[in-house]
Amino acid sequence: MKILLSRTDRIGDLILSTPAIATVRASFPDAHVTMVTSPYNRVVMERNDDVDELVDLPRGVKGGVFGARFRDYDLAIALAPRATDLQLVGATRARVRVGYTYQRRWVARLTARLYVNRMMVSVADPELCERHPDRVVPHEVDQLLDLVALGGATARVPRLRLDVTGADRAAVAHLPPEPLVLHLGQRWFTTGSTLASTLALADELRALGYPLVLSCAAECDEYAAPFEQAGHTVMRQLEFHAWVALFERARCVITVDTGATHVASAMRRPTLVAFEHRYFRLNSQEWAPYGVPSVLVRKPEREDESALARFRAEIVRGVNELGR
């Protein structure tokens, strides 16, 4: 049996797909499993032996064109609700082709049926969650486990996976053990948070008495210097698996970035996530930390001093609770 899995979007979403991928492997142990990623997110799967073959979708190549090379496959599953992945799976013409889309994406629900013959419709919808606070949205991990079950993969393995080595750990071994890790993502410096407030947050976290280490996303490198000038340890542009090893070392991870959230969950670390004010109800269900102790806070609507002070105080209380 030959199985094709496709997920060509974000790193965090591919991390959330690792339980579904492991479930496919456990359900079809003798199958040849090929995973299609993008050049950007393939780093998640490079060490994962739940797949037999890892293939990049080349930049600029359409999914429908690329998928035709897998015409001899028996089962194909699009793990992302994107046209690229759905078209790639459709082009395989596998006997069973599985994919999903969202409840109110009406056009996508119609066109998806051109590519897949078993389709799941997700109830995740930001507007409906805001209008109906009692609306329950399953975590994306659980939705993906239900998705692969449509293809016959029912031996559920509900555990995120990232693989680190001794070399990865050696890259961060000079750092103090069990630090609080504050990950500097772009959303600390936009709506509902500011550079000055995040600098104050770092000082308040350090005052808890635990070692504090800051990791810095590449797109936030311009913000690193003020934290360094304030005496904080900032790890800039770590190689991906060294960054994972830093999170593995953490007492608690503090982040506004869902990619960092899912890395922390894969490393089984307690996590505090500050989600955007808008669509908090959906985000805090579908993309919350998975299977680890967590605290979820909501960014304020505005950046006035009193709102920012309350926001920081809520974070510090949550981290103190998780760090015990």
C-alpha positions in Angstrom: 0.0 0.0 0.0 1.2 3.5 -0.8 0.1 6.5 1.2 0.6 10.2 0.4 0.2 12.9 3.1 0.5 16.6 2.2 0.9 19.7 4.4 2.7 22.6 2.8 1.7 25.5 5.1 3.2 26.6 8.5 5.7 25.0 10.8 3.3 25.1 13.8 0.5 23.4 11.8 2.8 20.7 10.7 3.8 20.1 14.3 0.1 19.7 15.2 -0.1 17.2 12.3 2.5 14.8 13.8 -0.1 12.8 15.9 -2.1 12.3 12.7 1.0 11.2 10.8 2.0 8.8 13.6 -1.6 7.5 13.6 -1.3 6.7 9.8 2.0 4.9 10.5 0.5 2.9 13.4 -2.6 2.0 11.4 -0.8 1.0 8.2 2.6 -0.3 9.5 3.6 -2.0 6.2 2.6 0.8 3.9 5.0 3.1 2.2 4.2 6.6 3.5 5.3 9.7 1.5 5.0 13.1 3.1 4.9 16.3 0.9 6.0 19.5 2.7 7.2 22.9 1.6 10.9 23.9 1.7 9.9 26.1 4.7 8.2 23.6 7.0 10.0 20.4 6.1 12.4 20.9 9.1 9.6 19.5 11.3 9.7 16.1 9.5 13.4 15.8 8.6 14.1 13.4 11.6 10.7 11.8 11.8 10.7 8.1 10.9 6.9 7.9 10.8 7.3 8.6 7.1 9.4 6.7 4.6 10.0 9.5 2.1 10.0 13.3 2.5 9.4 15.3 -0.6 9.3 19.1 -1.0 6.7 20.8 -3.2 9.0 23.1 -5.2 8.3 26.9 -5.0 6.2 28.1 -7.8 4.9 24.6 -8.8 1.2 24.1 -8.5 -0.1 21.3 -6.3 -2.3 19.9 -9.1 0.8 19.6 -11.3 3.0 18.1 -8.6 0.5 15.6 -7.4 0.3 13.9 -10.8 3.7 12.2 -10.0 1.9 10.1 -7.3 -0.6 8.4 -9.6 0.2 4.9 -8.3 -0.8 5.8 -4.7 -3.8 4.1 -2.9 -4.6 6.7 -0.2 -3.9 10.4 -0.2 -4.7 12.8 2.6 -4.5 16.6 2.6 -3.6 17.6 6.2 -4.1 21.3 5.4 -7.4 22.9 4.3 -5.6 24.8 1.5 -6.2 24.7 -2.2 -2.6 23.7 -2.9 -2.8 20.6 -0.7 -6.3 19.6 -1.8 -5.3 19.9 -5.5 -2.2 17.9 -4.9 -4.1 15.1 -3.3 -6.8 15.3 -6.1 -4.1 15.0 -8.8 -3.0 11.6 -7.4 -6.3 10.0 -8.4 -5.9 7.7 -5.5 -8.8 5.5 -4.7 -9.3 7.2 -1.4 -8.6 11.0 -1.2 -9.3 12.8 2.0 -9.4 16.5 2.9 -11.1 19.1 4.9 -12.3 22.7 4.8 -14.2 25.1 7.1 -17.9 25.4 7.8 -18.6 28.8 6.2 -16.1 28.6 3.4 -18.9 27.9 0.9 -16.9 28.1 -2.3 -14.1 25.9 -0.8 -16.7 23.3 0.3 -17.9 23.1 -3.3 -14.5 23.0 -5.0 -13.0 20.6 -2.5 -15.3 17.9 -3.8 -13.5 18.1 -7.1 -10.3 16.8 -5.4 -11.4 14.6 -2.5 -14.0 11.9 -2.2 -14.0 11.9 1.7 -14.3 15.3 3.2 -14.5 16.7 6.7 -16.0 20.1 7.5 -14.5 21.8 10.5 -16.7 23.8 12.9 -13.9 26.3 13.5 -15.2 29.7 12.6 -14.0 32.9 14.3 -17.2 34.9 13.8 -19.5 32.2 15.0 -17.3 31.6 18.1 -17.5 35.3 19.0 -21.3 35.3 18.5 -21.8 32.1 20.4 -19.5 31.9 23.5 -20.7 28.4 24.3 -19.6 27.1 20.9 -17.0 24.3 21.4 -14.3 23.9 18.8 -12.1 20.8 19.0 -8.3 21.3 19.1 -6.7 21.1 15.7 -4.8 17.9 16.8 -8.1 16.2 17.5 -9.6 17.4 14.2 -6.7 16.0 12.3 -7.0 12.7 14.1 -10.6 12.6 13.0 -9.5 13.5 9.5 -7.1 10.6 9.0 -9.7 8.3 10.5 -11.8 9.0 7.3 -9.0 7.3 5.4 -9.0 4.3 7.7 -6.3 5.4 10.2 -7.9 4.7 13.5 -5.0 3.6 15.8 -4.9 7.1 17.4 -1.5 8.4 18.6 -2.3 11.7 20.3 1.2 12.9 21.0 3.1 15.7 19.3 6.6 14.8 18.0 9.8 16.7 17.5 13.2 15.0 17.6 16.2 16.6 19.3 19.7 15.3 19.5 22.7 15.7 21.9 24.2 18.2 19.4 21.0 20.3 19.6 21.1 20.2 23.4 24.8 21.0 23.4 24.0 24.3 21.5 22.1 25.6 24.5 23.9 23.8 27.3 25.7 27.0 28.4 22.3 28.5 29.5 21.0 28.1 33.0 18.9 25.0 33.7 15.1 25.4 33.8 14.8 29.0 32.8 11.7 30.9 32.0 11.8 31.3 28.2 10.1 34.4 26.7 9.8 34.0 23.0 9.9 37.3 21.2 7.4 37.1 18.3 6.1 40.0 16.2 2.8 40.2 18.1 4.5 41.4 21.3 5.1 44.7 19.4 1.7 45.2 17.7 -1.9 45.7 18.6 -2.5 45.2 22.3 1.2 45.2 23.2 4.3 47.4 22.8 8.0 47.2 22.9 8.1 49.2 26.1 5.6 47.0 27.8 7.4 43.9 26.7 10.6 45.2 28.1 8.8 45.8 31.4 7.3 42.3 31.2 10.8 40.8 30.9 12.0 42.7 34.0 8.9 41.6 35.9 9.4 38.0 34.9 13.1 38.2 36.0 11.9 39.5 39.3 10.1 36.2 40.0 13.6 34.8 40.8 14.0 32.2 38.0 16.6 32.5 35.3 15.1 34.2 32.2 16.2 33.5 28.6 14.7 35.2 25.6 14.5 33.5 22.2 14.1 35.8 19.2 12.3 35.0 16.0 14.2 36.1 12.9 11.7 38.7 12.0 12.1 40.3 15.4 15.8 40.6 15.4 15.5 44.4 15.2 13.9 44.3 18.7 16.5 42.2 20.4 19.0 45.0 21.2 16.9 46.9 23.8 16.5 43.6 25.7 20.2 43.0 25.5 20.9 46.5 26.7 18.6 45.8 29.7 20.8 42.9 30.7 18.7 40.1 29.4 20.1 36.9 27.7 18.7 36.9 24.1 19.2 33.9 21.8 19.0 35.3 18.3 18.1 33.2 15.2 18.8 29.8 16.7 18.8 26.9 14.3 15.4 25.2 14.5 16.3 22.2 16.5 18.5 24.2 18.9 15.5 26.4 19.5 13.5 23.2 20.2 16.2 22.1 22.6 16.0 25.5 24.4 12.3 25.0 24.9 12.9 21.4 26.2 15.1 23.0 28.8 12.5 25.5 30.0 10.6 25.7 33.3 7.9 27.5 31.4 7.5 29.1 27.9 5.8 32.5 27.4 4.8 33.4 23.9 2.4 35.2 21.6 3.3 32.9 18.7 1.3 29.7 18.0 4.3 28.1 16.3 6.3 28.5 19.6 3.3 27.3 21.5 3.3 24.0 19.5 7.0 23.5 19.9 6.6 23.9 23.7 3.8 21.4 23.7 5.9 18.9 21.7 8.6 19.3 24.3 6.0 18.8 27.1 6.7 22.2 28.7 4.2 24.3 30.6 3.2 27.2 28.4 1.6 30.6 28.8 0.1 32.0 25.6 -1.1 35.6 25.0 -3.6 35.3 22.2 -4.9 38.3 20.2 -7.9 40.0 21.6 -9.8 39.5 18.3 -11.1 35.9 17.9 -9.7 34.9 21.3 -12.5 32.3 21.7 -11.6 30.4 18.6 -7.8 30.7 18.9 -7.8 29.6 22.6 -9.6 26.4 21.7 -8.2 25.3 18.3 -4.6 26.3 18.8 -4.1 26.1 22.6 -1.1 24.3 24.1 -1.8 20.6 23.7 -1.5 18.1 26.5 0.6 20.3 28.8 -0.2 22.6 31.8 -1.1 26.0 30.4 -2.5 29.5 31.0 -4.2 31.5 28.3 -4.5 35.2 28.4 -6.1 37.7 26.1 -4.2 40.7 24.8 -6.0 44.0 25.5 -7.8 45.9 22.7 -5.7 49.0 23.2 -2.2 50.0 24.4 -3.1 52.4 27.2 -0.9 52.1 30.2 -3.5 50.7 32.6 -4.5 48.0 30.1 -0.9 47.0 29.5 -0.1 46.9 33.2 -3.1 44.6 33.8 -2.0 42.4 30.8 1.5 42.1 32.3 0.2 41.3 35.7 -2.0 38.5 34.4 1.0 37.0 32.6 3.2 37.2 35.7 0.5 35.6 37.8 0.1 32.8 35.2 3.8 32.2 34.9 4.2 32.1 38.7 1.5 29.5 38.9 3.0 27.4 36.1 6.6 27.7 37.4 5.8 26.3 40.9 
